[in-house]
Amino acid sequence: MRRLRKLIPGLIVGCLALPAAEAARGIVDLDPRAFVAGEASPPPLAAPDGGIAFALPFSSARDRVYWDVPLRALPPTAALEVDLECDDPAAVRALSLHLQAGGAWASAQQLLAAPGRQTLLFRRSDFDRDPWPLADSAPITTLRLSAWKGADRDARLVLRGIRARAFSVGVVLGSAAFTAPGEADLAEQCAVRARQLLDRAGLPAEFVADDFAHLDLRPYRLLVLPYNPRLTSAQLAALERFVKRHKGTLAVFYNANAELARLLGFQPPTYATAAADWTTVAFPENALPGLPPAMAHRTRHLLPARAKAKSALELGVWLDPDNRPDGKLPASVVSSSGLWFSHVPPYASPAAVQWFLAALARSDRAYARERDLHRAEQDRRDAQAAALLAQAPPAPKNELRAVWAHPIPATSRPETFRHLADRGLRTVYEHMATAGVLLDGAREKPLAAALADARAAGIQLHAWCIAWSLYDLPAEQIAPLRAQNRLMQDSNGNELPWLCPAHPENRQLLVDSGIDLARRGIAGIHLDYVRYPARAGCFCPRHRFAFESTTTAFHLNWPADVREGAPLAAEFDQFRRDEMTAFIAELAAAVRAINPAVQVSAAVFPLPEAVEAYGQDWPAWLRAGHLDVVAPMLYEPTAARFADRLDRCLAAAPAPRKIIPGIGTSADTTQLDALSTAEQILAARARLTPGFAFFHLAPHLEQLLPVLCPP
């Protein structure tokens, strides 16, 4: 896995009262004369109310403007804070910091969170290379501030300060040396997820190397172990010193180490698994101040610890898909020394942040302030969301409100459908097939019962069908496909967990499953993963043969000639788009031949990456009438970025009614709260789309619906 550099909204830390150990110090003078404008960049000016004003002339063809400021000396620091405000963040694709030392540059990017004042945090680990690789390396002499063009319009940025800061929270980043073989990528993903959870909790953190046995851990108040399965005796001794001698707090996720559990006052964990996913953690009412009623988290594997010390308290139980609690499997346990969660860190949903802060405050009362600040801020934002929707024009009559849903348990389906219908969500895209294989809920009798429940509640039930990806397909079902050489390959000949679309049997498999579902009264076929895995595939022999039959090029050097930037790359990209378009046309025609009333739709990537990187030319699919509508997955953290991406999609669509914008309320990388979701709903309404779709049906979304969609 490549180094994780995913852009997330800049962390707003300006409102936090940071501990003394985290106090920030300024590193640049707020004098416009100190900044040198780059090529074709306007000169900076003094802002009337203080700070430095930078004009961003993005209505022109310029993609970037930048300014340099000399630095006298910048010693190694954990992070740089950029305190700024921007009147139109949608005009700015990203903001970059570049540090120059000895002729080399280190760069990092962040996104603007929203209009107005905010503080962006650029951690040392965010840079594409370490700005301070060695203690005796060349000093950093120049800082460059770059703004990159987003929307085609001018904007204004005001800089209020750039400061260096330290952290009192560390996240231990697992490496290949201290994880199981092949799990270093998983460890990094878990570390990034833990850091995002801490960011949302108002506790910004830095990564700590997992070879920490001889590191000085005293600067940290809190140390998080997101996935660190192999701890040596020296590491355990260091953690014991941290807890007992330095009175530090540990937060441990998905760990089997009995000695570590005993250090925190817990019984050693015991591995547990299940045939179906646990999907939710339910918390007892009034167990702790600030604890949410439930938290979404999906897994089939647990390492739950139990309370042993007098100070220890078990928090939450796992619910199975039928919402039945398992009291023998505590989700988390907390003591005066730290907390333990039985799986990897949850995504940073509002409920997950509430749980974490409530548990942390139970372990160390010093964190009660962060818990209460977060709760007050969330209450304020919820009230603002309700007021925003109440003051807006009424929702359009017959507004389409949809939701993607993982398989819904049959026992809870009637209640779920009634609850959704009460909130006006009358279109459900339920996952029913993967790679042409029907899931259990799509078999004849279960689907008939599901359709009956949908009719009773006034729900339009669509079959959400994952096309080429083998996502979540059992190994025994993948094996025969592999044996028949029907899977994609990357450019090095390595197998990818995707069906090759150039294989006739694969296409027929997907078409047949669509026909089967259409025959049984489903309201629509909703395709997903109807694309390539970016430019990673497919380069298998069958795909090569299919391409060579369409090209006039001789003596093809495969795959070098078709890779990105190669002589035949553009022709190969068009071939991929044509392959996907031909499949869409074939499936849509087959489904409509069975039942013309069945809607054919697809979840798609936004533009331009849908067409350029994924072979997903959905504007052409709409123009040709192959699809009735598409749902662009506009999973953005802010309304400004959501609206900008939606505008690009609408400009390419035949009509606004063909676009159902997907809002990432419970998406992994966004986890929106009520206010952020409400702002995106209003942005969709302002653009006259037929409605919107939430991703996805989960406890987090259910908790927001009373605010977002009142009865």
N, C-alpha and C positions, 0 to 999 in steps of 0.2 A: 504494500500500500504506500502511495506517495505520502510525503510529509503533509500532515493536515494543515492547510493554509486557508480553509474555507472562510469566506468573509461573513461575519456576523455583525449585527448592529453594534455600533460602538457602545461600550459600557458607560452608562451615565453614572459617574461617581462624584460629580460636583456637589451633590446634596448630602453626601455622607460626612459625618464627623469622624475622621480617621484617627486611630490610636497614634500616640506619639511616635511609635516605631515606624509608622507608615507616613509620617509627615512628609509632604512634598516640598521641594525647593526649586525655584525658578532657574532656568538655564539660559534664557535669552532676554535681551532688553526689548521692551515693547516700544520700540522706536522705528517708524517706517524707514528711516534712513539706514538702518542696519540691514535691511533686507534688499537683496539685489534681484530684480526681476529677470526671469529666464527669457529665452527666445520667444518673441511674439506674446509675451505676458505683460499685462498692464502694471505700471508701478504701484506699489502699495501707498496708501494714504492713512493719515491719522483719523481714527473714528471720532465723531463728535463727543461721544460719551465714554471715550477711553478705548484703548486697544488699537489694533491695526486693521484697516479695511482692505480687502482684496476683491477686486472685480473679477467675475468669472464669465467671460464673453462666449458662452457656449451656444449662442444663436448663430455663431460663425462656424467655420469648418474645423476649428481647432479642437483637438481631442484632449489636450492637456495644457494647463498653465502651471507655472511653478516659480518658486522664489527661494533663494539661498541666503542663509545667515551664517556668518562665521562664529565659531565657538572657541573660547579660550582653552578650555579643557573640559572633557566630559568623562569622568571616571566611570568604571563599570557600575551599572545600575539595573535594578530589576525591571523597571518600566519607565516610559515617558507618558505623561498626561498632556493632552492638548485640549485646552479650554477654549471653546469657540462657540459661535452661533452662525446659523445659515438661514437665509430667508426662504430658500427653495431647495431642499435636499434632493428632490427628484432630478434636479439638473446636474447633480454630482454623482457619478457612478461609484466613485470611491475617493478616499483621501489617503495619500501616501506620505510616509516619513522616510527619508533617505539619510543615512549617516555616512560621511566620507572619512576614510582613514587611510593614509598612505596610497592614495590613488584608487582605492577600491571602495565600492559602495555596498551598503547593506540596506535592504528595503523591506517595508511592511505596509500593509493596507488595512483600512477599516471602513465601515459604512457609517454614514450619518444616520442617527436614530430617528430624528424628527425635526421639524422646524424649531427654531429657538436655540437657547443656550444649552450646551451639553459638554461633557468631558469625554473624549475618546482616550482609550487606554491602549498603548502600544507596548506589549511586553517584549522582553528580550528574546523570548522563544518565538515571537511572531515574525521576526525578521528572517529573510531568506538565507542569511548567513549571520553568524555571531558577530556583532559589531566589536566585541572585545574578546577575540579568540585567545589571546595570551596576555599575561600581565605586563610584559615588556613590548607589546605590539605598538605600532604607530598610533599616536593620539588621534582622536576624532576631531577634525578641524572645521567641518562644514555640516550644517543641517539643511536639508532641502524639504520644503513643503510643496506637495503636488496635489492638484485637484484634477480629476478625470471626468470627462464629459459624460453626462447621462442623457437627460432630455434636451431637445434642441431649443434651449432658452437660456437667457442670461440669469445670473444669480449673484449674490453678494455674501462673502464670508468675512466675519470679524473675529480676529484672533485676540483672546484675552490672556493667554499665557501658555508657556510650555515648561513643564516641571518634571524633575526626576523624583522617583518615589521607590519605596521598598514595600515588602509584604510581610504580614504576620500569619498568613495561611499558605501552606504548601501542599501540592498535589504530587504524590510520588508517581513518576512516569515509568511504567514497566518497560524493561528492555529484553532482548533475546536471552541475555545471560541469566535472568531471574524469572522467566516465564517458561511454560512448556513449549516444546518445539513447534514453530509455526504460529505462536500466539502473541508475538510482539505487536502485530497490527491491532489485534483485539485489545491489548493492554493500552495502546495509544488511544484507540477510540474511547475506551472507558475513562481515560484520564481527561480527554477533551470534554466528554459528557459531564464529568464531575466538576470541571472548571466552569462550564456553562451554568451548572446548578448553583455554584458558589457566586458567580457573577449576578445571577438573578436574585440571590439572597442578599446582595449588598456586601459580600465578603470576597472581593477580588483576590485571586491567588496566583502563585507562580508554580511552575513545574520544578520538582526536585528529583535529581537523579536517584534511581533505585539502588545504586551502590553508595548508600548513605551511612554505612556503619561507622565511618570515620569523619563524617561531616558534623559541623556544629549546628545542631537543631535548635539551639536556644532562641534564635530570633523568632521562632514560630510559636504562636499560641495554639494553632490547630494544624494537624497533619492528617491528610486524607489518603487512604490506600484504596484506589478505585478498582484495581485488579492486579494483585501482586501475589501470585500463588506460591512462589518459592522463596521463602524467607530463610536466610542462614541464621545460625546461632548468634553471629556478630550483629546482624541486623536486628534480631529480636532483643539483644542486649541494649542496643541503641534506643529502641522504642521503649524499653523498660525504663531507661534513664530519663527519656523524654517525659514519660507519664509520672514516674514516682519522684524524680529529683527536680525536674523543671516544671512540674504541675501542668504539663501540656495535655491537650485533648486529642484523642484519635477518633477518626471516622473510618470504619472498615467496611468494605463491600466484597461480597462473594469470596470468602476466604475459608479454607478448611483447616487452618492452623490452630490446633488445640491450645498450644501455649499462649498464642496471641489472645484467644478468647478468655483464657483464665486471667491474663494480665488485666483485662477490662472488667472482670467480675462476672463472666458468663460461663455457662457450661459449654464444652466443646461441641462444635456444629456436627450435624449428621446429614449426609447427602440425601435429598429426596427428589423424586421425579414423578411424572404423571403422563398418562396417555394423551391427555388434552391440556391445553395451556391454562395455567392460572392467569387471570386477566386483570385482577383488581385487588388492591389492599383496602380493607375496611377498617376504620379506626373507631374505638368506642367513644361515645359522646362524653365530652367534658373530662376525658382522661388527662389532658394537658392543655394549658392555655395555647390557643392558636392552632390546634391540631385540626386538619380538615376531616370531613366525614369519610372521604375515600380518595384513593390515588390510583390512576391507571398505570399498570405495568404488566407486561406479557412475558411469560417464561414457562418452560417445562422443567427447569432445573433450579434447585434451591440448596443453600447451605445455611439453614437457620440455626442460630444459637439460642439458648434459653437463659433466663435470669438465674443467677446463683448468689451474688453478693446482696446484702441487705439494701444497698442503694440501687440495685438493678430493677428495671421495669420493662416488661414486654409491651410492645406497641404494635397493634394491628394484626389482622389475620388475613390469610390469602383466601380469595373467593375463586371457585372453579367457574367454568363457563355458564353454569346454571345458577350462579350467584349463591352457592352454598359455602359457608365458611368452614375452614379446617382449623380448629382450635389447637391442633398439635403442631402447627407450622407457623410460629410467630414471624411476621414480616421483618420486624426490627426489634432490637432490645437496646436499652440505654442505661448507663450507670454514671457515677461521678467521674469516671475516667474516659468515657467516650461512648460511641454508638456503633451498632453493627446492623447492617442490612443484608438480607439473605440472598440477594442477587446483585448484579452490577448496578451502577448508579442509574436512577431513573432519569428520563428526559426532564428538562427543566420547565415543567408545567407549573402553573400557580399552586396546584395542590402539592406537588413534590417539594416546592420551595417552602410551603407552609409546614409540611411534615419535617423537613430537615431542620428548619429554624426552631420548631417546637421541641424536637428531640435534643438539639444542640443546647438550647437554653435549659433543658432539664439536666443536662450533664454539667454545664458551666453557666451559672446565673449571669455571668458577664455578657452573655449573648442574648439576654432577654430584651435588651434595647433594640438590637437588630430585628428580633422577632416582632416586637411591637411597632417599630417603624415600618416594616414591610406590610404588616396587617393594616395599619392606618393608610398607607399609600394605596394598597389594593382596594380598600373600602372606598377611598376617594375616587379611584379610577372606575370602579363599578358604578358608583353614583353618577359619575360624569358620562359613562356609557348610556345609562338609562335616560339621563336628561337629553343627551345628544339625539337619541332615537325618538324621544317624545316630542322634541322640538322640530324634528325634520318633517317634511311632507309625508303623508300616510304612504304605506307600502302600496305599490300598484296592485290593483285587483288581479287575482289569479297569478300572483308572483310565484315563480317556480322556486321552491326551497327543497334542495336535495341534500343527501348525505351518503358518503361512501361508508360501507359497513363490512367488517369481517364477518364470517358466518355467525348468524344470530342463533342462539340456542332455541330449539323448538319450544321448550317449556316457558321461556320468557318472551317469545315472539309476540303473542297477542298484546301483552302489556306494553312492550317496546313500541309496537306500531301505534297503539292508542296514544301513548305519550308523544310520539313524533307528530301524529296528526293534530293533536291538541295545540301544538306549536306551529302548525302550518307547514311542517316538513312532510310532504306527501309524495316525494320521489325518493326511493331508496335504491342505491346501487350496491347490491349484496354480492360478495365474492362467491361465485358458484363453480368456476372452472379455472384450471391452470394448465396451459399447454395442451388444451383439448381434452384433458382428463376432468370429468365431472367430480366435484366434491360430494361428500355424503349427503349434504343438504339439498343437492340438486338431483338426487335420484328421484324416481317417479313418485313414490308415496310422500316422502318429505317435502318435495317441491309442490305437490298438490295441496298439502296442508298449509304450506307457506303462502301460496297464492290465495287460499281461502281466508287466511288471517289478514292478508293485505286488502282483499276486497271488503272485508268486514270493517276495516279501519279507514277505508278510502285511500289506500296507499297504492301508488304505481310501483310495482316491484320489477326492477331491471336486473338482469344477470351480469354481474361484473366479471368479465372473463380476461384473465391474464393470458396474453397471446404467446409470445416467443420465449419469454423467460421461464425457467423451471423453478421459479421461486416457491419454496416450501414443499416441493414435490418429494415424496418419499424416495429413498435410494432404490428401493426395489422396482419402482416405476420408471426411474431414469435408466437403470441398467440395460433393458432391451433397446432403448433408443441409442445408447452408446454403442451397443454391439452392432447395430445396423448403420453406424457412422452417420447419424442424423443430427449431431450436435455441432454448434459453431466451433470454430477455431480462431485463435488470435494469429497475428502475423508470424509468430514463431512456431506455429503448429500445436500450441497448447489448447487443450479442450476448454470451452467456456460453457457454463450451465445455461445454455440457450439453444432452442431449436433453430436449425438453419432454414431460412425462408425460401431458399432456392431448391429445397428438397420437396418434390411433389407430394410425398406421403405426409410430410409435416403440414403442408398447406391443407391437404384433404382432411387431416385429423382435426384441425381447427374449424374448418368449414362444417364438417359433420357435427361437431359439438354445438355450433351455432344453430344448425338446422334442428337438432334434437330439442334444444331449449325453446326455439321459436314454435315448434309444434305443440308445446305444452302450455301455451297461454301466457308466457312471460311478456311484460310490457315493452321490454327493450333488451337489446344486446349492447352492453357497454364494454368496449375493448380497452385494455390497458397493456402496457409494454408492447404496443404495436409499433416497434421500432428496433433499431440496432443498439447494442451496448456502446454508445458513442462510436468512436473509430476503432475500438478494440476488436471488432469482428464485423463481418465474418470473412475469413480467408481460407476456408476449407476447400478441398479439391472440387467439390460440386459447385461451390460458389465461384471458384475460378473458372470452371468450364462454362458456367452460365454467363459470366462477364465476357470471356473470350469470344463467345458466340455473337456478341453484340458489338464488339470493337473492331475497328479496321487496323489497329496497330499490329505490327509484325514483331516477332522475336521478343515477346513480352518477358521481362525480368520480374517474375512473381516472387514475393509480393512487393519488392522494392519500388516498382514503377507506379504502384497505386497508393502507396502510403501518403499521408498528408504532406503536401509540398512537392511531391514527385510529379513527373511529366504527365501521368495519366490520372492524377488524383481527382481532378474535377470531373473527368469522364466516369470514373469509378463511383464518385459520390452521386452523380446523376443516375447511374445504373442502380444503386441502392435505393434511391427514391422511387425509381420506376418499379422495382421489385415490390416494395411495400405498397405502392399505389395499386398495382395489379392484384395483390392479395386482398386489399380493402374492397376493391370493386367486385372481386369474385365472391367474397363472403357476403357482402351486402345484397348482391343479386340473388344468392341462394336463400338467404333469410327472407327476403321480400317475396320470393316465389312461393314460400310456404305460407307467409302471413304478411301482407302489405302493411298491416297496422303496426307491426313491430318496429319500434324506433331503433335505429342503428347509430350509435354514438361512440365517442372515444375520449379517454383522458389523454391529454397531449402535453408536451413541453411547450413553453412559450417560445415566441420568436425572439431572435433569429436562430437560436441553437437547435430548435426542433428540426428545421430543414437542413441546416449546415452540418450539424454533428451527428444527428440521429436518423437521418433518412426519412424524416416524418413530415412530408409535405402536406400537412393538413389543410392549408388554404386551397390547394388543388382538389383535395378530397371533397371539400364543401362545394366548390364551384361546379364540380362534376356531378354533384348530387349523390355521391357514394355514401356520405354521412349526413344525417339530419342535423346534428349539432356536435360540437366538441366542447370539452371542459378543460381549458388550459389550467395546468397546475401552477397557479400564481402564489406559491407558498413564500410570501415575503413578510418580513418582520414589521414593516411600516406601511401605512396607507399610501404614502407618497410613491414608494417603489411599486406597490401593488397597482396603483392607478397608472403609472408610467408603462408598466408591462402590459396591462390590460389595453391601454390605448394602442400599443403596437399590434396586439392581436386583432382588435376591432378594425384597424386600418387595413388589415389583410383579409378580413372576412367579407363574404358577400353582403351580410347584413348583421346588425347587432343581435338579432334574435337567434343567430346561429352560435352564439358564444355564451356558455354558462361558466362564469369564472369560478375556479376552485379556490377556496379560502383555506389556508393551512392552520386552522384553529388547533388541531391536535397533531399536526405534522411534526416529525422528529426535530427538525431544525428551527421551527418557529414557536410552537406552543404559545399561541396568542391568548391574551386575557380578553375580558369582555369589551374593554374600550378599543383595543386594537382591532378586534373582530368587527365591532360596530362601525368603525371608521371605514373598513373595507367594504362592508355591506352598503353603506351610503355611497361609496365611490362607484360600486357596480350599478346601483339604482340611477345615479346621475348620468350614467352612460347608456341607459335604456336597454340594458341586457334583460333577458326574460326572467332572470333570477340569479341564483348562486348555488354553489354546492360546498358543504363543509367536509373537510377531511380531518377526522373521520369519527364514526360513532364510538365514543369512549366516555368514561365517567367525567373526564374534564369538560367535554362538550356539553354533556347533560347538565352539569352544574351551571353552565353559562346560559343555557336556553331560556330560563325564566327572564333574564335581562334582555337577551337578544331577540327573542320571539315570544313576547307575552301573549297569553291566550286572547 
